[in-house]
Amino acid sequence: MDELDRLFGLLVAALARETRVAVPFAAAEIYERLVPYRSNRSRLNVATHQDYEMAVLRLLAGERG
């Protein structure tokens, strides 16, 4: 499991807590509110903010479908 898998899992969990799994949301909400870097960096196991940003970009690009 890499940072992309962990980010996806945390995002789904955050959306499920708010019962918003099937509701559209702005991409900016991922890093601003749903899975912010500071409060999730240890769970994501990323070394730098750039690693976090790359994981978000990979997620938004649809890597792995």
PyMOL commands that set and color helices and strands:
alter all, ss='L'
color gray80, all
select helices_A, chain A and resi 3-17+28-34+37-44+49-61
alter helices_A, ss='H'
color red, helices_A
deselect
rebuild
show_as cartoon
